[in-house]
Structures are given as C-alpha cells and as structure tokens.
Amino acid sequence: MALPTLDQTEGIWIGRTNGQGYHYVQEVFPGTTLSERSHRDNCRLLIQRGSLVPEHKDGLFPDQRVWEKIGRYCRVHI
C-alpha cells in the first residue's frame, strides 16, 4: 500500500469536514491503520505549509508551527 500524499490528505480532510470549521486532527483521522497514521503525519506538514491553520492565532509563520493535539485546525486555500 502506498502512503497517502499531502494532496490526498488535504482532499480527505475537506471531505470529512465538509470544508468548514475547525477540527481536531485526531478526530478527522481517528483510526489506527497505517493510512490514518500517515494522514495525521501529513497534517503536521500541512500545518507547517500553512494549509491547515490553528483556531487560535499564534503569531507564528506556518513553517514555525507544530501540531498541537489540543488545538483545532481549519483548512485554508493557499
């Protein structure tokens, strides 16, 4: 099985969240399969890329951000 790409993870995020609102990464990708874990790993990269932004503004540039498991994120089109 091939690991999901960032684009695939982003597409699934949109589908599972209806492209609206802030969500916990672990709720969007809750499973324990390799695929779900890979999607969570990809979310870390999407956060650093700026495609997923935190609910609470932190004043950081996207590449400075790390995934905060207690934080919710929203997808933005970049």
N, CA, C, O and CB atoms as a CASP TS submission, in Angstrom:
PFRMAT TS
TARGET T0000
AUTHOR 0000-0000-0000
METHOD Language model
MODEL 1
PARENT N/A
ATOM      1  N   MET     1       0.841  -1.184   0.000  1.00  0.00           N
ATOM      2  CA  MET     1       0.000   0.000   0.000  1.00  0.00           C
ATOM      3  C   MET     1       0.881   1.239   0.000  1.00  0.00           C
ATOM      4  O   MET     1       1.829   1.336   0.779  1.00  0.00           O
ATOM      5  CB  MET     1      -0.954   0.002   1.216  1.00  0.00           C
ATOM      6  N   ALA     2       0.568   2.175  -0.866  1.00  0.00           N
ATOM      7  CA  ALA     2       1.303   3.437  -0.938  1.00  0.00           C
ATOM      8  C   ALA     2       0.803   4.380   0.155  1.00  0.00           C
ATOM      9  O   ALA     2      -0.383   4.407   0.482  1.00  0.00           O
ATOM     10  CB  ALA     2       1.147   4.092  -2.340  1.00  0.00           C
ATOM     11  N   LEU     3       1.728   5.141   0.704  1.00  0.00           N
ATOM     12  CA  LEU     3       1.342   6.124   1.717  1.00  0.00           C
ATOM     13  C   LEU     3       0.626   7.287   1.044  1.00  0.00           C
ATOM     14  O   LEU     3       0.948   7.630  -0.093  1.00  0.00           O
ATOM     15  CB  LEU     3       2.582   6.627   2.507  1.00  0.00           C
ATOM     16  N   PRO     4      -0.336   7.896   1.724  1.00  0.00           N
ATOM     17  CA  PRO     4      -1.079   8.997   1.116  1.00  0.00           C
ATOM     18  C   PRO     4      -0.194  10.227   0.907  1.00  0.00           C
ATOM     19  O   PRO     4       0.706  10.508   1.698  1.00  0.00           O
ATOM     20  CB  PRO     4      -2.282   9.361   1.983  1.00  0.00           C
ATOM     21  N   THR     5      -0.469  10.937  -0.160  1.00  0.00           N
ATOM     22  CA  THR     5       0.240  12.180  -0.448  1.00  0.00           C
ATOM     23  C   THR     5      -0.403  13.315   0.356  1.00  0.00           C
ATOM     24  O   THR     5      -1.479  13.155   0.932  1.00  0.00           O
ATOM     25  CB  THR     5       0.218  12.498  -1.982  1.00  0.00           C
ATOM     26  N   LEU     6       0.275  14.452   0.380  1.00  0.00           N
ATOM     27  CA  LEU     6      -0.300  15.622   1.051  1.00  0.00           C
ATOM     28  C   LEU     6      -1.614  16.034   0.395  1.00  0.00           C
ATOM     29  O   LEU     6      -2.574  16.384   1.081  1.00  0.00           O
ATOM     30  CB  LEU     6       0.692  16.797   1.030  1.00  0.00           C
ATOM     31  N   ASP     7      -1.652  15.992  -0.931  1.00  0.00           N
ATOM     32  CA  ASP     7      -2.882  16.358  -1.638  1.00  0.00           C
ATOM     33  C   ASP     7      -4.025  15.408  -1.291  1.00  0.00           C
ATOM     34  O   ASP     7      -5.166  15.844  -1.134  1.00  0.00           O
ATOM     35  CB  ASP     7      -2.645  16.361  -3.151  1.00  0.00           C
ATOM     36  N   GLN     8      -3.729  14.118  -1.170  1.00  0.00           N
ATOM     37  CA  GLN     8      -4.768  13.158  -0.798  1.00  0.00           C
ATOM     38  C   GLN     8      -5.268  13.432   0.619  1.00  0.00           C
ATOM     39  O   GLN     8      -6.471  13.397   0.877  1.00  0.00           O
ATOM     40  CB  GLN     8      -4.235  11.714  -0.908  1.00  0.00           C
ATOM     41  N   THR     9      -4.345  13.704   1.527  1.00  0.00           N
ATOM     42  CA  THR     9      -4.737  14.009   2.908  1.00  0.00           C
ATOM     43  C   THR     9      -5.609  15.255   2.947  1.00  0.00           C
ATOM     44  O   THR     9      -6.627  15.292   3.638  1.00  0.00           O
ATOM     45  CB  THR     9      -3.493  14.201   3.803  1.00  0.00           C
ATOM     46  N   GLU    10      -5.203  16.267   2.204  1.00  0.00           N
ATOM     47  CA  GLU    10      -5.982  17.509   2.170  1.00  0.00           C
ATOM     48  C   GLU    10      -7.374  17.261   1.597  1.00  0.00           C
ATOM     49  O   GLU    10      -8.360  17.802   2.098  1.00  0.00           O
ATOM     50  CB  GLU    10      -5.252  18.580   1.342  1.00  0.00           C
ATOM     51  N   GLY    11      -7.453  16.454   0.559  1.00  0.00           N
ATOM     52  CA  GLY    11      -8.750  16.133  -0.039  1.00  0.00           C
ATOM     53  C   GLY    11      -9.657  15.381   0.924  1.00  0.00           C
ATOM     54  O   GLY    11     -10.854  15.659   1.005  1.00  0.00           O
ATOM     55  N   ILE    12      -9.094  14.439   1.645  1.00  0.00           N
ATOM     56  CA  ILE    12      -9.895  13.695   2.617  1.00  0.00           C
ATOM     57  C   ILE    12     -10.319  14.605   3.758  1.00  0.00           C
ATOM     58  O   ILE    12     -11.447  14.505   4.243  1.00  0.00           O
ATOM     59  CB  ILE    12      -9.110  12.488   3.161  1.00  0.00           C
ATOM     60  N   TRP    13      -9.428  15.495   4.196  1.00  0.00           N
ATOM     61  CA  TRP    13      -9.784  16.479   5.234  1.00  0.00           C
ATOM     62  C   TRP    13     -11.021  17.262   4.790  1.00  0.00           C
ATOM     63  O   TRP    13     -11.976  17.411   5.551  1.00  0.00           O
ATOM     64  CB  TRP    13      -8.590  17.454   5.518  1.00  0.00           C
ATOM     65  N   ILE    14     -10.992  17.759   3.555  1.00  0.00           N
ATOM     66  CA  ILE    14     -12.123  18.531   3.030  1.00  0.00           C
ATOM     67  C   ILE    14     -13.385  17.678   3.038  1.00  0.00           C
ATOM     68  O   ILE    14     -14.443  18.142   3.463  1.00  0.00           O
ATOM     69  CB  ILE    14     -11.825  19.040   1.596  1.00  0.00           C
ATOM     70  N   GLY    15     -13.283  16.444   2.575  1.00  0.00           N
ATOM     71  CA  GLY    15     -14.447  15.566   2.523  1.00  0.00           C
ATOM     72  C   GLY    15     -15.014  15.244   3.895  1.00  0.00           C
ATOM     73  O   GLY    15     -16.231  15.239   4.082  1.00  0.00           O
ATOM     74  N   ARG    16     -14.148  14.979   4.846  1.00  0.00           N
ATOM     75  CA  ARG    16     -14.616  14.595   6.182  1.00  0.00           C
ATOM     76  C   ARG    16     -15.101  15.781   7.010  1.00  0.00           C
ATOM     77  O   ARG    16     -15.883  15.603   7.944  1.00  0.00           O
ATOM     78  CB  ARG    16     -13.510  13.888   6.925  1.00  0.00           C
ATOM     79  N   THR    17     -14.648  16.982   6.680  1.00  0.00           N
ATOM     80  CA  THR    17     -15.060  18.156   7.460  1.00  0.00           C
ATOM     81  C   THR    17     -16.046  19.029   6.698  1.00  0.00           C
ATOM     82  O   THR    17     -16.453  20.083   7.186  1.00  0.00           O
ATOM     83  CB  THR    17     -13.842  18.982   7.851  1.00  0.00           C
ATOM     84  N   ASN    18     -16.425  18.598   5.516  1.00  0.00           N
ATOM     85  CA  ASN    18     -17.274  19.380   4.622  1.00  0.00           C
ATOM     86  C   ASN    18     -16.640  20.721   4.294  1.00  0.00           C
ATOM     87  O   ASN    18     -17.331  21.665   3.910  1.00  0.00           O
ATOM     88  CB  ASN    18     -18.649  19.593   5.245  1.00  0.00           C
ATOM     89  N   GLY    19     -15.317  20.804   4.447  1.00  0.00           N
ATOM     90  CA  GLY    19     -14.594  22.021   4.116  1.00  0.00           C
ATOM     91  C   GLY    19     -14.940  23.202   4.999  1.00  0.00           C
ATOM     92  O   GLY    19     -14.720  24.350   4.614  1.00  0.00           O
ATOM     93  N   GLN    20     -15.480  22.934   6.183  1.00  0.00           N
ATOM     94  CA  GLN    20     -15.945  24.021   7.040  1.00  0.00           C
ATOM     95  C   GLN    20     -15.459  23.854   8.471  1.00  0.00           C
ATOM     96  O   GLN    20     -15.371  22.737   8.981  1.00  0.00           O
ATOM     97  CB  GLN    20     -17.462  24.100   7.015  1.00  0.00           C
ATOM     98  N   GLY    21     -15.151  24.953   9.100  1.00  0.00           N
ATOM     99  CA  GLY    21     -14.892  24.984  10.531  1.00  0.00           C
ATOM    100  C   GLY    21     -13.557  24.406  10.965  1.00  0.00           C
ATOM    101  O   GLY    21     -12.749  23.930  10.168  1.00  0.00           O
ATOM    102  N   TYR    22     -13.377  24.475  12.270  1.00  0.00           N
ATOM    103  CA  TYR    22     -12.153  23.993  12.909  1.00  0.00           C
ATOM    104  C   TYR    22     -12.387  22.606  13.486  1.00  0.00           C
ATOM    105  O   TYR    22     -13.451  22.324  14.037  1.00  0.00           O
ATOM    106  CB  TYR    22     -11.686  24.967  14.014  1.00  0.00           C
ATOM    107  N   HIS    23     -11.373  21.733  13.353  1.00  0.00           N
ATOM    108  CA  HIS    23     -11.489  20.344  13.781  1.00  0.00           C
ATOM    109  C   HIS    23     -10.166  19.868  14.362  1.00  0.00           C
ATOM    110  O   HIS    23      -9.102  20.363  13.992  1.00  0.00           O
ATOM    111  CB  HIS    23     -11.917  19.444  12.607  1.00  0.00           C
ATOM    112  N   TYR    24     -10.240  18.910  15.271  1.00  0.00           N
ATOM    113  CA  TYR    24      -9.046  18.260  15.792  1.00  0.00           C
ATOM    114  C   TYR    24      -8.544  17.268  14.751  1.00  0.00           C
ATOM    115  O   TYR    24      -9.325  16.502  14.185  1.00  0.00           O
ATOM    116  CB  TYR    24      -9.335  17.550  17.150  1.00  0.00           C
ATOM    117  N   VAL    25      -7.249  17.286  14.505  1.00  0.00           N
ATOM    118  CA  VAL    25      -6.661  16.369  13.517  1.00  0.00           C
ATOM    119  C   VAL    25      -7.016  14.924  13.859  1.00  0.00           C
ATOM    120  O   VAL    25      -7.385  14.141  12.983  1.00  0.00           O
ATOM    121  CB  VAL    25      -5.121  16.542  13.455  1.00  0.00           C
ATOM    122  N   GLN    26      -6.900  14.581  15.136  1.00  0.00           N
ATOM    123  CA  GLN    26      -7.129  13.196  15.560  1.00  0.00           C
ATOM    124  C   GLN    26      -8.602  12.801  15.470  1.00  0.00           C
ATOM    125  O   GLN    26      -8.912  11.611  15.525  1.00  0.00           O
ATOM    126  CB  GLN    26      -6.632  13.000  16.985  1.00  0.00           C
ATOM    127  N   GLU    27      -9.509  13.751  15.335  1.00  0.00           N
ATOM    128  CA  GLU    27     -10.914  13.416  15.101  1.00  0.00           C
ATOM    129  C   GLU    27     -11.197  13.242  13.612  1.00  0.00           C
ATOM    130  O   GLU    27     -12.063  12.457  13.226  1.00  0.00           O
ATOM    131  CB  GLU    27     -11.826  14.501  15.686  1.00  0.00           C
ATOM    132  N   VAL    28     -10.467  13.975  12.785  1.00  0.00           N
ATOM    133  CA  VAL    28     -10.646  13.836  11.340  1.00  0.00           C
ATOM    134  C   VAL    28     -10.013  12.528  10.861  1.00  0.00           C
ATOM    135  O   VAL    28     -10.529  11.874   9.954  1.00  0.00           O
ATOM    136  CB  VAL    28     -10.028  15.048  10.591  1.00  0.00           C
ATOM    137  N   PHE    29      -8.885  12.154  11.482  1.00  0.00           N
ATOM    138  CA  PHE    29      -8.176  10.915  11.150  1.00  0.00           C
ATOM    139  C   PHE    29      -7.994  10.092  12.424  1.00  0.00           C
ATOM    140  O   PHE    29      -6.894  10.033  12.972  1.00  0.00           O
ATOM    141  CB  PHE    29      -6.792  11.217  10.481  1.00  0.00           C
ATOM    142  N   PRO    30      -9.074   9.453  12.901  1.00  0.00           N
ATOM    143  CA  PRO    30      -9.035   8.790  14.206  1.00  0.00           C
ATOM    144  C   PRO    30      -8.493   7.357  14.211  1.00  0.00           C
ATOM    145  O   PRO    30      -8.192   6.814  15.274  1.00  0.00           O
ATOM    146  CB  PRO    30     -10.393   8.776  14.768  1.00  0.00           C
ATOM    147  N   GLY    31      -8.372   6.765  13.072  1.00  0.00           N
ATOM    148  CA  GLY    31      -8.049   5.342  13.006  1.00  0.00           C
ATOM    149  C   GLY    31      -6.632   4.998  13.427  1.00  0.00           C
ATOM    150  O   GLY    31      -5.779   5.867  13.606  1.00  0.00           O
ATOM    151  N   THR    32      -6.412   3.698  13.580  1.00  0.00           N
ATOM    152  CA  THR    32      -5.096   3.196  13.977  1.00  0.00           C
ATOM    153  C   THR    32      -4.368   2.515  12.825  1.00  0.00           C
ATOM    154  O   THR    32      -3.279   1.972  13.007  1.00  0.00           O
ATOM    155  CB  THR    32      -5.236   2.226  15.135  1.00  0.00           C
ATOM    156  N   THR    33      -4.966   2.547  11.650  1.00  0.00           N
ATOM    157  CA  THR    33      -4.322   1.920  10.496  1.00  0.00           C
ATOM    158  C   THR    33      -3.119   2.749  10.057  1.00  0.00           C
ATOM    159  O   THR    33      -2.984   3.914  10.430  1.00  0.00           O
ATOM    160  CB  THR    33      -5.325   1.761   9.327  1.00  0.00           C
ATOM    161  N   LEU    34      -2.264   2.144   9.276  1.00  0.00           N
ATOM    162  CA  LEU    34      -1.098   2.854   8.744  1.00  0.00           C
ATOM    163  C   LEU    34      -1.535   4.066   7.928  1.00  0.00           C
ATOM    164  O   LEU    34      -0.911   5.124   7.995  1.00  0.00           O
ATOM    165  CB  LEU    34      -0.237   1.912   7.879  1.00  0.00           C
ATOM    166  N   SER    35      -2.594   3.910   7.168  1.00  0.00           N
ATOM    167  CA  SER    35      -3.097   5.006   6.345  1.00  0.00           C
ATOM    168  C   SER    35      -3.537   6.188   7.205  1.00  0.00           C
ATOM    169  O   SER    35      -3.176   7.329   6.916  1.00  0.00           O
ATOM    170  CB  SER    35      -4.261   4.526   5.477  1.00  0.00           C
ATOM    171  N   GLU    36      -4.307   5.932   8.252  1.00  0.00           N
ATOM    172  CA  GLU    36      -4.781   7.019   9.119  1.00  0.00           C
ATOM    173  C   GLU    36      -3.614   7.683   9.846  1.00  0.00           C
ATOM    174  O   GLU    36      -3.585   8.905   9.988  1.00  0.00           O
ATOM    175  CB  GLU    36      -5.806   6.487  10.140  1.00  0.00           C
ATOM    176  N   ARG    37      -2.658   6.885  10.304  1.00  0.00           N
ATOM    177  CA  ARG    37      -1.470   7.463  10.972  1.00  0.00           C
ATOM    178  C   ARG    37      -0.676   8.313   9.986  1.00  0.00           C
ATOM    179  O   ARG    37      -0.148   9.364  10.350  1.00  0.00           O
ATOM    180  CB  ARG    37      -0.562   6.341  11.563  1.00  0.00           C
ATOM    181  N   SER    38      -0.596   7.862   8.756  1.00  0.00           N
ATOM    182  CA  SER    38       0.115   8.626   7.727  1.00  0.00           C
ATOM    183  C   SER    38      -0.602   9.937   7.431  1.00  0.00           C
ATOM    184  O   SER    38       0.041  10.962   7.206  1.00  0.00           O
ATOM    185  CB  SER    38       0.253   7.799   6.441  1.00  0.00           C
ATOM    186  N   HIS    39      -1.926   9.908   7.428  1.00  0.00           N
ATOM    187  CA  HIS    39      -2.680  11.150   7.232  1.00  0.00           C
ATOM    188  C   HIS    39      -2.401  12.129   8.384  1.00  0.00           C
ATOM    189  O   HIS    39      -2.253  13.329   8.150  1.00  0.00           O
ATOM    190  CB  HIS    39      -4.205  10.853   7.129  1.00  0.00           C
ATOM    191  N   ARG    40      -2.329  11.630   9.611  1.00  0.00           N
ATOM    192  CA  ARG    40      -2.007  12.520  10.741  1.00  0.00           C
ATOM    193  C   ARG    40      -0.606  13.101  10.580  1.00  0.00           C
ATOM    194  O   ARG    40      -0.385  14.282  10.847  1.00  0.00           O
ATOM    195  CB  ARG    40      -2.116  11.759  12.087  1.00  0.00           C
ATOM    196  N   ASP    41       0.334  12.275  10.146  1.00  0.00           N
ATOM    197  CA  ASP    41       1.690  12.787   9.877  1.00  0.00           C
ATOM    198  C   ASP    41       1.662  13.849   8.789  1.00  0.00           C
ATOM    199  O   ASP    41       2.340  14.871   8.889  1.00  0.00           O
ATOM    200  CB  ASP    41       2.634  11.639   9.465  1.00  0.00           C
ATOM    201  N   ASN    42       0.874  13.601   7.750  1.00  0.00           N
ATOM    202  CA  ASN    42       0.753  14.585   6.678  1.00  0.00           C
ATOM    203  C   ASN    42       0.138  15.886   7.183  1.00  0.00           C
ATOM    204  O   ASN    42       0.479  16.964   6.696  1.00  0.00           O
ATOM    205  CB  ASN    42      -0.085  14.021   5.534  1.00  0.00           C
ATOM    206  N   CYS    43      -0.761  15.792   8.150  1.00  0.00           N
ATOM    207  CA  CYS    43      -1.368  17.005   8.705  1.00  0.00           C
ATOM    208  C   CYS    43      -0.313  17.890   9.358  1.00  0.00           C
ATOM    209  O   CYS    43      -0.402  19.116   9.295  1.00  0.00           O
ATOM    210  CB  CYS    43      -2.459  16.643   9.725  1.00  0.00           C
ATOM    211  N   ARG    44       0.677  17.277   9.977  1.00  0.00           N
ATOM    212  CA  ARG    44       1.792  18.064  10.540  1.00  0.00           C
ATOM    213  C   ARG    44       2.439  18.909   9.442  1.00  0.00           C
ATOM    214  O   ARG    44       2.745  20.083   9.646  1.00  0.00           O
ATOM    215  CB  ARG    44       2.856  17.129  11.201  1.00  0.00           C
ATOM    216  N   LEU    45       2.642  18.293   8.277  1.00  0.00           N
ATOM    217  CA  LEU    45       3.249  19.006   7.160  1.00  0.00           C
ATOM    218  C   LEU    45       2.307  20.060   6.589  1.00  0.00           C
ATOM    219  O   LEU    45       2.745  21.139   6.190  1.00  0.00           O
ATOM    220  CB  LEU    45       3.655  18.025   6.070  1.00  0.00           C
ATOM    221  N   LEU    46       1.011  19.746   6.549  1.00  0.00           N
ATOM    222  CA  LEU    46       0.033  20.726   6.064  1.00  0.00           C
ATOM    223  C   LEU    46      -0.037  21.936   6.992  1.00  0.00           C
ATOM    224  O   LEU    46      -0.250  23.058   6.533  1.00  0.00           O
ATOM    225  CB  LEU    46      -1.357  20.079   5.936  1.00  0.00           C
ATOM    226  N   ILE    47       0.140  21.716   8.283  1.00  0.00           N
ATOM    227  CA  ILE    47       0.175  22.814   9.253  1.00  0.00           C
ATOM    228  C   ILE    47       1.409  23.674   8.982  1.00  0.00           C
ATOM    229  O   ILE    47       1.320  24.902   8.972  1.00  0.00           O
ATOM    230  CB  ILE    47       0.188  22.270  10.723  1.00  0.00           C
ATOM    231  N   GLN    48       2.548  23.040   8.765  1.00  0.00           N
ATOM    232  CA  GLN    48       3.783  23.785   8.505  1.00  0.00           C
ATOM    233  C   GLN    48       3.757  24.475   7.146  1.00  0.00           C
ATOM    234  O   GLN    48       4.426  25.490   6.951  1.00  0.00           O
ATOM    235  CB  GLN    48       4.985  22.852   8.584  1.00  0.00           C
ATOM    236  N   ARG    49       3.000  23.938   6.224  1.00  0.00           N
ATOM    237  CA  ARG    49       2.863  24.541   4.895  1.00  0.00           C
ATOM    238  C   ARG    49       1.872  25.711   4.921  1.00  0.00           C
ATOM    239  O   ARG    49       1.903  26.573   4.043  1.00  0.00           O
ATOM    240  CB  ARG    49       2.404  23.481   3.871  1.00  0.00           C
ATOM    241  N   GLY    50       1.011  25.739   5.912  1.00  0.00           N
ATOM    242  CA  GLY    50       0.013  26.802   6.008  1.00  0.00           C
ATOM    243  C   GLY    50      -1.337  26.431   5.453  1.00  0.00           C
ATOM    244  O   GLY    50      -2.228  27.279   5.394  1.00  0.00           O
ATOM    245  N   SER    51      -1.522  25.179   5.041  1.00  0.00           N
ATOM    246  CA  SER    51      -2.811  24.729   4.511  1.00  0.00           C
ATOM    247  C   SER    51      -3.820  24.469   5.613  1.00  0.00           C
ATOM    248  O   SER    51      -5.025  24.605   5.400  1.00  0.00           O
ATOM    249  CB  SER    51      -2.628  23.474   3.684  1.00  0.00           C
ATOM    250  N   LEU    52      -3.337  24.096   6.790  1.00  0.00           N
ATOM    251  CA  LEU    52      -4.188  23.957   7.974  1.00  0.00           C
ATOM    252  C   LEU    52      -3.724  25.008   8.971  1.00  0.00           C
ATOM    253  O   LEU    52      -2.548  25.061   9.331  1.00  0.00           O
ATOM    254  CB  LEU    52      -4.117  22.496   8.592  1.00  0.00           C
ATOM    255  N   VAL    53      -4.658  25.842   9.411  1.00  0.00           N
ATOM    256  CA  VAL    53      -4.299  26.919  10.338  1.00  0.00           C
ATOM    257  C   VAL    53      -4.988  26.692  11.683  1.00  0.00           C
ATOM    258  O   VAL    53      -6.097  26.161  11.739  1.00  0.00           O
ATOM    259  CB  VAL    53      -4.689  28.307   9.753  1.00  0.00           C
ATOM    260  N   PRO    54      -4.320  27.100  12.764  1.00  0.00           N
ATOM    261  CA  PRO    54      -4.898  26.903  14.095  1.00  0.00           C
ATOM    262  C   PRO    54      -6.071  27.849  14.351  1.00  0.00           C
ATOM    263  O   PRO    54      -6.147  28.946  13.799  1.00  0.00           O
ATOM    264  CB  PRO    54      -3.828  27.104  15.166  1.00  0.00           C
ATOM    265  N   GLU    55      -6.965  27.391  15.191  1.00  0.00           N
ATOM    266  CA  GLU    55      -8.131  28.191  15.561  1.00  0.00           C
ATOM    267  C   GLU    55      -7.715  29.468  16.288  1.00  0.00           C
ATOM    268  O   GLU    55      -8.279  30.537  16.055  1.00  0.00           O
ATOM    269  CB  GLU    55      -9.083  27.371  16.441  1.00  0.00           C
ATOM    270  N   HIS    56      -6.741  29.349  17.155  1.00  0.00           N
ATOM    271  CA  HIS    56      -6.267  30.495  17.928  1.00  0.00           C
ATOM    272  C   HIS    56      -4.986  31.021  17.311  1.00  0.00           C
ATOM    273  O   HIS    56      -3.987  30.308  17.228  1.00  0.00           O
ATOM    274  CB  HIS    56      -6.041  30.113  19.411  1.00  0.00           C
ATOM    275  N   LYS    57      -5.021  32.255  16.885  1.00  0.00           N
ATOM    276  CA  LYS    57      -3.865  32.862  16.228  1.00  0.00           C
ATOM    277  C   LYS    57      -2.668  32.837  17.170  1.00  0.00           C
ATOM    278  O   LYS    57      -2.785  33.178  18.347  1.00  0.00           O
ATOM    279  CB  LYS    57      -4.179  34.314  15.785  1.00  0.00           C
ATOM    280  N   ASP    58      -1.518  32.431  16.643  1.00  0.00           N
ATOM    281  CA  ASP    58      -0.326  32.295  17.473  1.00  0.00           C
ATOM    282  C   ASP    58       0.804  33.236  17.066  1.00  0.00           C
ATOM    283  O   ASP    58       1.836  33.283  17.735  1.00  0.00           O
ATOM    284  CB  ASP    58       0.164  30.881  17.422  1.00  0.00           C
ATOM    285  N   GLY    59       0.626  33.982  15.982  1.00  0.00           N
ATOM    286  CA  GLY    59       1.637  34.920  15.540  1.00  0.00           C
ATOM    287  C   GLY    59       2.854  34.280  14.893  1.00  0.00           C
ATOM    288  O   GLY    59       3.836  34.966  14.607  1.00  0.00           O
ATOM    289  N   LEU    60       2.800  32.975  14.659  1.00  0.00           N
ATOM    290  CA  LEU    60       3.926  32.265  14.054  1.00  0.00           C
ATOM    291  C   LEU    60       3.752  32.181  12.541  1.00  0.00           C
ATOM    292  O   LEU    60       2.633  32.199  12.028  1.00  0.00           O
ATOM    293  CB  LEU    60       4.062  30.853  14.655  1.00  0.00           C
ATOM    294  N   PHE    61       4.864  32.089  11.846  1.00  0.00           N
ATOM    295  CA  PHE    61       4.816  31.770  10.429  1.00  0.00           C
ATOM    296  C   PHE    61       4.488  30.283  10.314  1.00  0.00           C
ATOM    297  O   PHE    61       4.840  29.510  11.205  1.00  0.00           O
ATOM    298  CB  PHE    61       6.173  32.126   9.707  1.00  0.00           C
ATOM    299  N   PRO    62       3.819  29.866   9.236  1.00  0.00           N
ATOM    300  CA  PRO    62       3.441  28.453   9.114  1.00  0.00           C
ATOM    301  C   PRO    62       4.597  27.481   9.338  1.00  0.00           C
ATOM    302  O   PRO    62       4.420  26.460  10.002  1.00  0.00           O
ATOM    303  CB  PRO    62       2.855  28.208   7.757  1.00  0.00           C
ATOM    304  N   ASP    63       5.785  27.784   8.791  1.00  0.00           N
ATOM    305  CA  ASP    63       6.887  26.836   8.929  1.00  0.00           C
ATOM    306  C   ASP    63       7.437  26.740  10.353  1.00  0.00           C
ATOM    307  O   ASP    63       8.279  25.889  10.641  1.00  0.00           O
ATOM    308  CB  ASP    63       7.995  27.220   7.996  1.00  0.00           C
ATOM    309  N   GLN    64       6.957  27.614  11.240  1.00  0.00           N
ATOM    310  CA  GLN    64       7.359  27.575  12.646  1.00  0.00           C
ATOM    311  C   GLN    64       6.377  26.781  13.505  1.00  0.00           C
ATOM    312  O   GLN    64       6.657  26.487  14.667  1.00  0.00           O
ATOM    313  CB  GLN    64       7.486  28.986  13.189  1.00  0.00           C
ATOM    314  N   ARG    65       5.242  26.441  12.934  1.00  0.00           N
ATOM    315  CA  ARG    65       4.194  25.772  13.706  1.00  0.00           C
ATOM    316  C   ARG    65       4.441  24.286  13.849  1.00  0.00           C
ATOM    317  O   ARG    65       5.031  23.638  12.984  1.00  0.00           O
ATOM    318  CB  ARG    65       2.852  25.997  13.062  1.00  0.00           C
ATOM    319  N   VAL    66       3.972  23.772  14.966  1.00  0.00           N
ATOM    320  CA  VAL    66       3.941  22.332  15.192  1.00  0.00           C
ATOM    321  C   VAL    66       2.507  21.968  15.526  1.00  0.00           C
ATOM    322  O   VAL    66       1.741  22.808  15.999  1.00  0.00           O
ATOM    323  CB  VAL    66       4.931  21.893  16.338  1.00  0.00           C
ATOM    324  N   TRP    67       2.145  20.726  15.282  1.00  0.00           N
ATOM    325  CA  TRP    67       0.792  20.264  15.562  1.00  0.00           C
ATOM    326  C   TRP    67       0.581  20.214  17.064  1.00  0.00           C
ATOM    327  O   TRP    67       1.297  19.516  17.782  1.00  0.00           O
ATOM    328  CB  TRP    67       0.534  18.878  14.925  1.00  0.00           C
ATOM    329  N   GLU    68      -0.398  20.953  17.526  1.00  0.00           N
ATOM    330  CA  GLU    68      -0.820  20.933  18.922  1.00  0.00           C
ATOM    331  C   GLU    68      -2.057  20.044  18.999  1.00  0.00           C
ATOM    332  O   GLU    68      -3.109  20.398  18.467  1.00  0.00           O
ATOM    333  CB  GLU    68      -1.113  22.390  19.469  1.00  0.00           C
ATOM    334  N   LYS    69      -1.939  18.908  19.647  1.00  0.00           N
ATOM    335  CA  LYS    69      -3.054  17.950  19.681  1.00  0.00           C
ATOM    336  C   LYS    69      -4.290  18.503  20.380  1.00  0.00           C
ATOM    337  O   LYS    69      -5.400  18.022  20.150  1.00  0.00           O
ATOM    338  CB  LYS    69      -2.618  16.678  20.371  1.00  0.00           C
ATOM    339  N   ILE    70      -4.106  19.509  21.229  1.00  0.00           N
ATOM    340  CA  ILE    70      -5.261  20.097  21.907  1.00  0.00           C
ATOM    341  C   ILE    70      -5.847  21.258  21.111  1.00  0.00           C
ATOM    342  O   ILE    70      -6.797  21.906  21.552  1.00  0.00           O
ATOM    343  CB  ILE    70      -4.868  20.570  23.303  1.00  0.00           C
ATOM    344  N   GLY    71      -5.274  21.518  19.935  1.00  0.00           N
ATOM    345  CA  GLY    71      -5.753  22.606  19.098  1.00  0.00           C
ATOM    346  C   GLY    71      -6.576  22.110  17.926  1.00  0.00           C
ATOM    347  O   GLY    71      -6.397  20.993  17.439  1.00  0.00           O
ATOM    348  N   ARG    72      -7.479  22.967  17.486  1.00  0.00           N
ATOM    349  CA  ARG    72      -8.290  22.642  16.320  1.00  0.00           C
ATOM    350  C   ARG    72      -7.756  23.423  15.121  1.00  0.00           C
ATOM    351  O   ARG    72      -7.183  24.503  15.262  1.00  0.00           O
ATOM    352  CB  ARG    72      -9.798  22.966  16.573  1.00  0.00           C
ATOM    353  N   TYR    73      -7.959  22.844  13.939  1.00  0.00           N
ATOM    354  CA  TYR    73      -7.425  23.422  12.711  1.00  0.00           C
ATOM    355  C   TYR    73      -8.493  23.510  11.628  1.00  0.00           C
ATOM    356  O   TYR    73      -9.457  22.745  11.598  1.00  0.00           O
ATOM    357  CB  TYR    73      -6.241  22.601  12.212  1.00  0.00           C
ATOM    358  N   CYS    74      -8.281  24.468  10.749  1.00  0.00           N
ATOM    359  CA  CYS    74      -9.177  24.676   9.623  1.00  0.00           C
ATOM    360  C   CYS    74      -8.338  24.714   8.355  1.00  0.00           C
ATOM    361  O   CYS    74      -7.224  25.237   8.364  1.00  0.00           O
ATOM    362  CB  CYS    74     -10.010  25.986   9.790  1.00  0.00           C
ATOM    363  N   ARG    75      -8.852  24.173   7.287  1.00  0.00           N
ATOM    364  CA  ARG    75      -8.138  24.202   6.010  1.00  0.00           C
ATOM    365  C   ARG    75      -8.375  25.545   5.354  1.00  0.00           C
ATOM    366  O   ARG    75      -9.500  26.043   5.312  1.00  0.00           O
ATOM    367  CB  ARG    75      -8.593  23.044   5.078  1.00  0.00           C
ATOM    368  N   VAL    76      -7.304  26.124   4.842  1.00  0.00           N
ATOM    369  CA  VAL    76      -7.397  27.356   4.061  1.00  0.00           C
ATOM    370  C   VAL    76      -6.773  27.104   2.695  1.00  0.00           C
ATOM    371  O   VAL    76      -5.825  26.330   2.564  1.00  0.00           O
ATOM    372  CB  VAL    76      -6.692  28.551   4.791  1.00  0.00           C
ATOM    373  N   HIS    77      -7.310  27.758   1.699  1.00  0.00           N
ATOM    374  CA  HIS    77      -6.753  27.625   0.364  1.00  0.00           C
ATOM    375  C   HIS    77      -5.577  28.566   0.230  1.00  0.00           C
ATOM    376  O   HIS    77      -5.714  29.774   0.421  1.00  0.00           O
ATOM    377  CB  HIS    77      -7.816  27.911  -0.719  1.00  0.00           C
ATOM    378  N   ILE    78      -4.414  28.010  -0.102  1.00  0.00           N
ATOM    379  CA  ILE    78      -3.233  28.868  -0.266  1.00  0.00           C
ATOM    380  C   ILE    78      -2.826  28.941  -1.709  1.00  0.00           C
ATOM    381  O   ILE    78      -1.852  29.617  -2.043  1.00  0.00           O
ATOM    382  CB  ILE    78      -2.068  28.361   0.574  1.00  0.00           C
TER
END
